[in-house]
Amino acid sequence: MLTRLPQGMDSNEWLATHMLALFDHVNSLCGSVAELCTPVSCPVMSYPGVSKAYWIDDKGKRLQYPAMQYIDCVMSFCEKSRKNELLFPTKHGNSFSSELEVHCKRTTKLLWHCIGHLYTNHWDQMAVLNLRPQVAVVLAHMLRIAKEYSLMEGKDLSTMSHTVNLVRNAQLRQNGGNASSTDSSSSSDRHTRVPSSKSGSWGGHPTPAMLMSKPNSLTSLSTELQLRILQYLSPKELRRCSSTCRGLHAAISSNTLYLQRIPCTLRIVVCQECRVELQANGICNTFVCSFDELDGQIFSRVSVEHFQLVGNGNTVPADLFSVVLNYFHRFRHRNIISLSITDSFVSTESVTSLFSFFTFALQTANRIKVTNSSIPIDIPSIAIDNSEDLIKFEWTNSSIHGMEPSGPLASSTAVVQHFTKIVRQMGDQRRTLQLNTTVADPSAVADFIKAWSETREPPFFTVALKQIGADWQERFLHECALRCLTHVFYEFPSKRQPTSHIKVKFHPELNECDLWPVFDVPARTFGQQICYAPMSLTTEVNKKPEEGDGRPPVWTIEAETHLLAMIMQYRPSGKEGNQNMDRLVVEMSRIIEDDEFTSYECVLSEKDYEEFKKRMMQGAARGPVKTYEPVWAIRPTREEVFAKLDEFFNMENILAREPLDVSASPEEEEPKEMDSPPPKRKRGRKKKSV
């Protein structure tokens, strides 16, 4: 028998061979009815003996899925297990895991659920597809291997045995009793011959089910089923299949438009004569010909994904868009990803064809770019609104016939509204949005900011608006006020993410406005001049130090921003800046003294950290000094820590104080009040107070 362990073969390797074969065959059979097994036709998972099955996830939770989703979970589980090197090793010398048999028991049970569902719910479709013999063979193979290795017991095994008998009797009646039993030992010696193999190398010989089921060849299927299978193959694999036999060659050559084709870039260059360039993606070779001599049959062998029109400042032929669009419709080009028009002048004669071309391209395109061009119409707003994939839009130094260059574009407003809809309906899909265009409606921009601030996981985006004026800025702020969008220094905080905000920056000299998100720094509040990231307080030492170690407990402040660079950025330059820096350092040492802190550690570069540490130690040495003792019961709370940090980072309060006398040594005199230090002379010159 095909399932009996041959002499000299490792039992684990033989079991792994059959389990992987069963998974491949069950996966193929379930995939043949994937379009028929829907949540409507099969709302629950059922198989012989069970009318409603539940999927048990990794946490042990019972979930009721439709049959299609249940089968997908089973196939995902089996595929993940097959790639596990511990369960199915593929390298010579690696041994099998001790849990292989336990895993195979669960896998066999799940595969039985899937193949049993085909018998109970899709047996008629199996007859139409001429796949009943394959189902019978896989069921017999599964039953035999389950009995051989005791993979199933009790009710499931008896139910499977009864189902196999029913299917076998039906096949015998259909074939007139001439079908041979799957348990017969009259097979050829080549079916039971054991190949020379190493541990984990079970892919070098045909599996038992494949040897016993002759009618499952791809060439014996109908043309429709062949096309459904061939649609998933890449162009390279299609060429290989075409060279195997005449039947597949005829099916592929006569249905090229319905299969995958070579992706390429279509570039049309307008110079003295219009030139067409076709370049396959990832290949340097380019097909070049004149636009008038273009043979449209070439589009039947390629799939245009990128369309580029380079005008070089010339007028585009009036029939160019209509001819290209006709080729796209004729040869089923529906995978355009990007559309680019550069240095082109499109006449008013192409209004209708250009409108149809934009509408067609925006059905699948996710990038639109118009640069240094003049076109007769704006990009249709309705096409932008209906687009599902548009995430990048660029309109640079371009104009529309008869429209003022500084006038607003309806397409710009439509893109902003489209981005707003994407933000609200994005879900788990993270996409980067990019917009570089002329002025858009201020209300649409305000709606976008509001939608972004109300999203739990907002996306990253960059928005650059040009040709705006002071009136646009006033209208924009008015629209934000109507939507209760508060800001400080044009920083709009997120309502769902405390550490995120949108930064709006106006450039009056350029009449431009930029918007971008910041995810790791909260927006500034009223009265706050410095923008810094929140700091997380963690205990570095959680256990008592060893005997003889007098180090006190250490609290660590991990700053996510460049602390020293932030201080240097907001201080004046020159002598006054150095004095301000000294005040900050002494203020930091005062915080350490007041709150039982013994060290501050910040995420800085090595050079900046040494500079910060040096200044901090100097300030601590000059200022009041306190002897620290290990205190294990007293800990500052998180609220107290951040309250002190807020006080420290409030530059106005720090710089409003009187200059500190940092020259007094703690060994010579008692520390004095920090608010009124006495004047001190240095090198005969009186130090000026700030």
C-alpha positions in Angstrom: 0.0 0.0 0.0 1.1 3.5 -0.7 0.8 4.6 2.9 2.7 1.8 4.5 6.1 2.7 5.9 8.8 1.4 3.5 11.8 -0.4 4.9 14.6 1.9 5.8 12.5 5.1 5.7 12.2 7.3 8.8 8.6 7.3 10.1 8.5 11.1 10.8 9.7 11.8 7.2 7.2 9.5 5.7 4.4 11.1 7.8 5.6 14.6 6.8 5.5 13.6 3.1 1.9 12.5 3.3 0.8 15.5 5.4 2.2 18.0 2.9 0.7 16.1 0.0 -2.7 16.1 1.7 -2.5 19.8 2.3 -1.6 20.6 -1.3 -4.5 18.5 -2.7 -7.1 19.8 -0.2 -6.0 23.3 -0.9 -6.3 22.8 -4.7 -9.8 21.2 -4.4 -11.1 24.0 -2.1 -9.7 26.6 -4.4 -11.6 25.2 -7.3 -14.9 26.2 -5.7 -13.7 29.4 -4.0 -16.1 31.5 -6.1 -19.0 29.2 -5.3 -18.4 28.9 -1.5 -19.5 32.4 -0.3 -20.8 33.7 3.0 -24.3 33.8 1.4 -24.2 30.2 0.1 -22.3 28.8 3.1 -22.9 31.1 6.1 -21.6 28.4 8.6 -19.0 25.7 8.3 -20.4 22.2 8.1 -19.1 18.7 7.2 -20.4 15.2 7.7 -21.6 14.7 11.2 -21.4 18.4 12.2 -23.9 21.0 11.0 -22.2 24.0 12.6 -18.4 24.1 13.3 -16.5 26.7 15.3 -12.9 27.9 14.7 -10.8 27.9 17.8 -8.1 30.6 17.7 -4.7 30.6 19.5 -6.3 31.9 22.6 -8.8 29.1 22.8 -11.8 31.3 21.8 -14.6 29.7 19.8 -15.5 31.8 16.7 -18.3 31.1 14.2 -17.0 31.8 10.7 -18.6 31.3 7.3 -17.2 28.2 5.5 -15.0 30.3 3.2 -13.3 32.1 6.1 -13.0 28.9 8.1 -11.2 27.2 5.2 -8.9 30.2 4.8 -8.0 29.9 8.5 -7.2 26.2 8.0 -5.0 26.9 4.9 -3.2 29.7 6.7 -2.5 27.5 9.7 -1.2 24.7 7.4 0.9 27.0 5.3 2.5 28.6 8.4 3.2 25.1 9.8 4.8 24.0 6.6 7.3 26.8 6.8 8.2 26.0 10.4 11.7 24.4 10.3 11.1 22.7 13.7 8.1 20.8 12.4 9.2 20.2 8.8 13.0 20.6 8.5 14.3 21.1 5.0 18.1 21.0 5.7 20.1 17.8 5.8 20.9 16.6 9.3 18.0 18.4 11.0 15.8 16.1 13.1 12.0 16.3 13.4 10.4 17.8 16.4 8.8 15.6 19.1 5.5 17.5 18.6 5.2 16.4 14.9 2.6 13.7 15.6 0.5 16.0 17.8 0.6 18.7 15.1 -0.3 16.2 12.4 -3.4 15.0 14.4 -4.7 18.6 14.4 -3.8 19.2 10.8 -5.6 16.0 9.7 -8.7 16.9 11.6 -8.8 20.4 10.1 -8.2 19.1 6.5 -11.0 16.6 7.1 -13.3 19.5 7.9 -12.5 21.2 4.6 -12.7 18.1 2.3 -15.9 17.0 4.2 -17.5 20.4 3.5 -16.9 19.8 -0.2 -18.8 16.6 0.0 -21.8 17.9 2.0 -22.2 21.3 0.3 -20.5 21.3 -3.1 -20.8 17.7 -4.3 -22.9 18.8 -7.3 -20.4 21.4 -8.3 -17.6 18.7 -8.0 -19.6 16.7 -10.6 -19.8 19.7 -13.0 -16.1 20.3 -12.6 -15.3 16.6 -13.0 -13.5 16.6 -9.7 -15.4 13.9 -7.9 -12.7 11.2 -8.6 -10.1 13.6 -7.0 -12.2 14.1 -3.9 -12.6 10.3 -3.6 -8.9 9.7 -3.9 -8.0 12.4 -1.3 -10.6 11.1 1.1 -9.2 7.5 0.8 -5.7 8.7 1.2 -6.6 10.7 4.3 -8.4 7.8 5.9 -5.6 5.4 5.2 -2.9 7.7 6.7 -5.1 8.5 9.7 -5.5 4.8 10.4 -1.8 4.0 9.8 -0.6 6.6 12.3 -3.7 6.8 14.6 -4.2 10.5 13.7 -8.0 10.3 14.3 -10.1 8.4 16.7 -13.7 7.8 17.7 -16.5 9.6 16.0 -14.4 11.6 13.4 -12.7 8.4 12.2 -16.0 6.5 11.8 -17.6 9.4 10.1 -14.8 9.7 7.6 -14.8 5.9 7.0 -18.6 6.1 6.3 -18.1 9.0 3.9 -15.3 7.2 2.0 -17.6 4.2 1.5 -20.4 6.4 0.2 -18.1 8.2 -2.3 -16.4 4.9 -3.3 -19.7 3.2 -4.0 -20.9 6.1 -6.0 -17.7 6.1 -8.1 -18.0 2.3 -8.6 -21.5 2.6 -9.9 -20.6 5.4 -12.2 -17.6 3.5 -13.7 -19.6 0.3 -14.0 -17.7 -1.5 -11.3 -14.3 -1.4 -13.1 -12.6 1.0 -10.8 -9.9 -0.5 -8.8 -9.8 -0.1 -5.0 -7.5 2.3 -3.5 -6.2 -0.4 -1.2 -5.3 -2.7 -4.0 -1.7 -3.8 -4.2 -1.6 -4.3 -7.9 0.0 -0.9 -8.6 3.1 -0.7 -10.5 6.4 -1.0 -8.7 7.3 2.6 -9.5 4.3 3.7 -7.3 5.8 2.1 -4.2 9.4 2.5 -4.9 11.1 4.5 -2.2 13.4 7.3 -3.5 16.7 7.9 -2.0 16.1 10.9 0.2 17.6 12.8 3.2 15.9 14.2 6.2 13.3 16.7 5.1 13.7 16.1 1.3 10.3 14.8 0.5 9.7 16.9 -2.7 11.6 14.8 -5.2 9.0 12.1 -6.0 5.3 12.1 -6.9 2.8 11.9 -4.1 0.4 9.0 -3.8 -2.7 11.0 -4.6 -1.1 12.4 -7.8 -0.1 8.9 -8.9 -3.6 7.5 -8.4 -5.6 10.4 -10.0 -5.0 10.6 -13.7 -7.9 12.9 -14.7 -6.7 15.9 -12.7 -4.4 17.2 -15.4 -4.7 20.8 -16.2 -5.2 20.1 -19.9 -8.3 18.0 -19.1 -10.2 20.9 -17.6 -12.5 23.2 -19.6 -11.1 26.5 -21.0 -12.9 28.6 -18.4 -11.3 26.7 -15.6 -7.9 26.8 -17.3 -8.1 30.6 -17.6 -9.1 30.9 -13.9 -6.0 29.0 -13.0 -3.7 30.7 -15.5 -4.8 34.2 -14.3 -2.7 33.7 -11.2 0.5 33.0 -13.1 3.1 35.6 -13.9 4.1 36.3 -17.5 7.3 34.3 -17.0 5.4 31.2 -15.8 2.9 31.6 -18.6 5.7 31.4 -21.2 6.9 28.2 -19.5 3.4 26.7 -19.5 2.9 27.7 -23.1 6.0 25.6 -24.1 4.8 22.4 -22.3 2.0 21.3 -24.6 -0.1 22.5 -27.5 -3.3 22.6 -25.5 -1.9 25.2 -23.0 -0.2 27.1 -25.8 -3.5 27.5 -27.6 -5.3 28.5 -24.5 -2.7 31.1 -23.5 -2.2 32.6 -27.0 -5.9 33.0 -27.7 -6.7 34.6 -24.3 -3.7 36.9 -23.8 -5.9 39.8 -22.9 -7.3 38.0 -19.9 -4.0 36.9 -18.4 -1.1 38.7 -16.8 1.2 40.6 -19.2 4.6 42.2 -19.0 4.3 45.4 -17.0 5.8 48.4 -18.8 6.0 52.2 -19.0 4.5 54.0 -22.0 6.4 57.3 -22.7 5.3 59.6 -25.5 7.8 62.3 -26.4 6.6 65.3 -28.5 9.5 66.9 -30.5 9.8 67.4 -34.2 7.8 64.1 -34.6 5.8 62.3 -31.9 7.8 59.4 -30.6 6.5 56.4 -28.6 8.7 54.5 -26.1 7.8 51.2 -24.4 10.0 50.0 -21.6 9.4 46.9 -19.5 9.7 47.6 -15.8 13.2 46.6 -14.6 14.6 46.1 -18.1 16.9 48.6 -19.8 15.8 47.7 -23.4 13.3 50.1 -24.9 11.0 49.7 -27.9 10.9 53.0 -29.9 8.8 53.9 -32.9 7.0 56.9 -34.4 3.5 57.6 -33.2 2.1 57.4 -36.8 3.8 54.0 -37.4 2.7 52.5 -34.0 1.2 49.0 -34.4 -1.5 48.6 -31.8 -1.0 44.8 -31.5 2.0 45.5 -29.3 -0.4 46.5 -26.6 -1.8 43.0 -26.5 1.5 41.7 -25.1 2.2 44.3 -22.5 0.4 45.9 -19.6 0.9 49.7 -19.3 1.3 50.7 -15.7 2.9 54.1 -16.1 1.9 56.7 -18.7 4.3 59.7 -19.3 3.8 62.5 -21.7 6.8 64.7 -22.3 6.0 67.7 -24.5 9.3 69.6 -24.5 7.3 72.8 -24.7 5.6 71.7 -27.9 1.9 71.3 -28.8 0.5 67.9 -28.3 -1.2 66.4 -31.3 -5.0 66.7 -31.1 -5.7 63.0 -31.6 -3.1 61.7 -29.2 -5.3 61.1 -26.2 -8.1 59.6 -28.2 -5.8 57.1 -30.0 -4.1 56.1 -26.8 -7.4 55.7 -25.0 -8.8 53.6 -27.9 -5.8 51.2 -27.5 -6.3 51.0 -23.7 -10.0 50.1 -24.2 -9.3 47.7 -27.0 -6.6 45.7 -25.3 -8.0 45.8 -21.7 -5.4 48.0 -20.0 -6.8 48.6 -16.6 -3.7 48.7 -14.4 -2.5 52.2 -14.8 -0.7 53.3 -11.6 0.7 56.7 -12.5 0.0 59.5 -14.9 2.5 62.2 -15.7 2.2 65.2 -18.1 5.4 67.4 -18.3 6.2 70.5 -20.4 3.2 70.0 -22.7 0.7 72.4 -24.3 -2.6 70.7 -25.0 -4.9 72.5 -27.4 -8.6 73.0 -26.9 -9.4 70.5 -29.7 -8.5 67.7 -27.2 -11.0 68.7 -24.5 -13.3 65.7 -24.9 -10.6 63.1 -25.3 -8.6 64.6 -22.4 -11.6 64.5 -20.1 -12.2 60.8 -21.0 -8.5 60.0 -20.6 -8.4 61.6 -17.1 -11.6 59.7 -16.1 -10.2 56.4 -17.3 -6.8 56.8 -15.7 -8.2 57.8 -12.3 -10.0 54.6 -12.0 -6.8 52.8 -11.0 -4.1 55.5 -10.8 -2.7 56.5 -7.4 -0.3 59.2 -8.6 -1.1 62.2 -10.9 1.5 64.8 -11.9 1.1 67.8 -14.1 4.3 70.0 -14.3 5.1 73.0 -16.5 2.1 72.4 -18.7 -1.0 74.2 -20.1 -4.1 72.1 -20.6 -7.6 73.1 -21.7 -9.6 71.7 -18.7 -9.1 70.9 -15.1 -8.8 67.4 -13.9 -12.4 66.2 -13.3 -13.5 66.5 -9.7 -16.0 63.7 -10.0 -13.2 61.3 -11.2 -11.1 62.3 -8.2 -13.9 61.7 -5.9 -14.7 58.3 -7.4 -11.0 57.2 -7.3 -10.1 54.6 -4.7 -6.3 54.6 -5.0 -5.3 58.3 -5.5 -2.8 59.2 -2.8 -0.4 61.5 -4.5 -1.3 64.6 -6.5 1.1 67.2 -7.9 0.2 70.4 -9.9 3.3 72.5 -10.4 3.8 75.6 -12.6 0.8 74.6 -14.7 -2.3 76.5 -15.9 -5.6 76.0 -17.6 -6.6 77.9 -20.7 -8.7 81.0 -19.9 -8.1 80.8 -16.1 -6.1 83.1 -14.0 -2.8 81.5 -12.8 -3.6 82.6 -9.2 -7.1 81.3 -9.2 -8.1 78.3 -7.1 -8.4 74.9 -8.8 -11.5 72.7 -8.3 -9.2 69.7 -8.6 -7.1 70.8 -5.6 -10.2 71.1 -3.4 -11.4 67.8 -4.7 -8.1 66.1 -3.8 -8.2 67.6 -0.2 -11.8 66.3 0.2 -10.7 62.9 -1.2 -7.8 62.8 1.3 -10.3 63.6 4.1 -12.4 60.7 3.0 -9.4 58.4 3.0 -8.4 59.5 6.5 -11.9 58.7 7.9 -12.2 55.4 6.1 -8.6 54.2 6.2 -9.0 51.6 8.9 -5.9 49.4 9.3 -4.4 50.3 5.9 -1.6 52.9 6.4 -0.9 55.1 3.3 1.2 58.2 2.9 -0.8 61.1 1.4 1.1 63.8 -0.7 -0.4 67.0 -2.2 1.6 69.7 -4.0 -0.8 72.1 -5.8 -2.2 75.6 -5.9 -4.6 77.1 -3.5 -7.5 75.0 -2.3 -10.7 75.9 -0.5 -9.9 76.8 3.2 -13.0 75.0 4.4 -11.8 71.7 2.8 -8.3 72.1 4.4 -10.0 72.7 7.8 -12.2 69.6 7.4 -9.0 67.6 6.6 -7.3 68.8 9.8 -10.4 67.9 11.8 -10.7 64.5 10.3 -7.0 63.8 11.0 -7.2 65.0 14.6 -10.2 62.7 15.3 -8.5 59.5 13.8 -7.1 57.0 16.3 -4.2 56.1 14.0 -3.8 59.0 11.6 -1.6 58.6 8.5 1.5 60.6 7.5 1.0 63.3 4.9 2.6 66.3 3.3 0.5 69.2 1.9 2.0 72.2 0.1 -0.3 74.9 -1.1 0.9 77.7 -3.4 -0.4 81.0 -4.6 -2.2 81.9 -1.3 -2.5 85.3 0.3 -3.3 87.0 3.6 -7.0 86.7 2.9 -6.7 83.0 2.4 -4.9 82.7 5.8 -7.7 84.7 7.5 -10.4 82.5 6.0 -8.5 79.4 6.9 -8.2 80.4 10.6 -11.9 81.4 10.6 -12.9 78.0 9.3 -10.8 76.3 11.9 -12.5 78.4 14.6 -15.9 77.4 13.4 -14.8 73.7 13.8 -13.4 74.3 17.3 -9.8 73.6 16.1 -7.6 75.4 18.6 -3.9 76.0 17.9 -0.8 77.6 19.4 1.7 78.8 16.9 -0.3 77.1 14.2 0.1 73.7 15.9 -3.3 71.8 15.9 -3.3 69.0 18.5 -4.7 65.5 17.8 -7.8 64.7 19.9 -7.0 60.9 19.9 -3.2 61.0 20.1 -1.8 63.2 22.9 1.7 63.2 21.4 0.7 64.1 17.8 -0.3 67.3 16.1 -0.4 69.1 12.7 2.0 71.8 12.0 0.9 74.6 9.7 3.6 77.0 8.4 2.9 80.1 6.2 5.6 81.6 3.9 4.3 85.1 3.2 7.3 85.9 1.0 6.5 82.9 -1.2 2.7 82.9 -0.9 2.9 79.3 0.2 1.5 77.2 3.1 2.9 73.8 4.3 1.1 71.2 6.5 2.7 68.1 7.9 2.1 65.9 11.0 4.3 65.4 14.0 3.8 62.1 15.8 6.3 62.2 18.7 5.9 65.7 20.1 2.7 67.1 21.5 1.4 70.5 20.4 2.4 73.5 22.5 -0.2 75.0 24.9 -0.9 78.6 25.8 2.1 80.2 27.4 4.5 77.5 26.3 7.4 78.6 24.2 9.3 75.4 23.9 8.0 72.3 22.1 9.4 69.1 23.6 8.5 65.5 23.7 7.1 63.8 26.8 9.6 62.0 29.0 9.0 58.5 30.3 10.1 57.9 33.9 11.5 54.5 34.6 13.3 52.9 37.5 16.8 51.9 36.6 17.6 50.2 39.9 14.8 48.2 41.4 16.7 46.2 43.9 18.7 47.2 46.9 22.5 47.7 46.2 24.9 45.1 47.3 26.6 45.4 50.6 29.3 48.0 50.6 27.8 49.9 47.6 26.6 53.2 48.8 24.9 54.3 45.6 21.4 55.6 46.2 18.5 54.5 44.0 18.7 56.0 40.5 15.8 57.6 38.6 16.3 57.9 34.8 14.6 60.4 32.5 14.7 59.2 28.9 14.2 62.2 26.7 12.9 61.3 23.2 14.1 64.7 21.9 17.5 66.3 21.6 17.5 68.1 24.9 20.7 70.0 24.5 19.9 71.0 21.0 16.6 72.3 22.2 18.2 74.4 24.9 20.8 75.8 22.5 18.0 76.6 20.0 16.0 78.8 22.3 18.8 80.7 24.0 20.3 83.9 22.7 23.8 83.8 21.3 26.9 85.4 22.9 27.6 86.1 26.5 24.0 86.5 27.5 23.3 83.0 26.0 26.0 81.5 28.2 24.5 83.0 31.3 21.1 81.7 30.4 22.7 78.3 29.9 24.2 78.4 33.4 20.8 79.3 34.8 19.3 76.3 33.2 22.0 74.0 34.5 21.7 75.4 38.1 17.9 75.1 37.9 18.3 71.4 36.9 20.6 70.8 39.9 18.0 72.5 42.1 15.3 70.1 40.8 17.6 67.2 41.6 18.2 68.5 45.1 14.5 69.1 45.9 13.1 65.8 44.6 15.5 63.1 45.8 16.9 62.7 42.3 20.4 61.4 42.0 21.0 61.4 38.2 19.5 62.5 34.9 20.2 60.6 31.7 19.1 61.9 28.4 19.2 60.5 24.9 21.9 62.7 23.4 24.9 62.2 21.2 28.1 61.4 23.0 29.6 64.8 22.4 26.5 66.7 23.4 26.0 64.5 26.5 29.5 65.2 27.7 28.9 68.9 27.3 25.5 68.7 29.1 27.0 66.6 31.9 30.0 69.0 32.3 27.7 72.1 32.6 25.4 70.2 34.9 28.2 69.1 37.2 29.6 72.6 37.3 26.2 74.0 38.2 25.8 71.4 40.9 29.2 72.1 42.4 28.7 75.9 42.5 25.2 75.7 43.8 23.8 74.2 47.0 25.0 70.8 47.8 23.0 68.2 49.7 24.3 64.8 51.1 22.2 62.0 49.6 21.3 58.9 51.5 19.7 55.8 50.1 16.0 56.1 50.6 14.0 53.1 49.5 10.6 54.0 50.8 10.2 57.5 49.5 9.7 57.9 45.8 8.5 61.0 43.9 5.3 60.3 42.0 5.0 60.6 38.2 2.9 63.7 38.5 5.5 65.4 40.7 8.2 64.5 38.2 6.4 66.0 35.2 5.3 69.0 37.2 9.0 69.7 37.9 9.9 69.1 34.3 7.2 71.6 33.1 8.6 74.1 35.6 12.1 73.4 34.3 11.2 73.8 30.6 9.3 77.1 31.3 11.9 79.4 29.9 10.1 82.5 30.9 10.1 81.7 34.6 13.7 80.7 34.5 15.1 83.7 32.6 13.0 86.1 34.6 14.9 85.4 37.7 17.9 87.3 38.9 21.4 86.2 38.0 22.8 83.5 40.2 26.1 83.6 42.1 27.6 80.4 41.0 31.1 81.2 42.3 30.5 80.5 46.0 32.0 77.3 47.2 29.8 75.2 49.6 32.9 74.5 51.8 33.6 78.2 52.4 30.1 79.5 53.3 26.6 78.4 53.7 24.4 78.4 50.6 22.5 81.6 50.2 19.2 82.5 48.7 19.2 81.9 44.9 17.0 84.8 44.2 19.4 87.6 45.3 23.0 86.6 44.9 25.7 89.1 45.9 27.8 90.8 43.2 31.2 89.4 42.6 34.3 90.9 41.0 36.4 89.0 38.5 39.8 90.2 37.3 39.2 93.7 38.6 36.0 94.1 36.5 32.6 94.2 37.9 30.2 91.6 36.5 27.1 93.0 35.0 23.8 91.6 36.1 21.4 90.4 33.5 
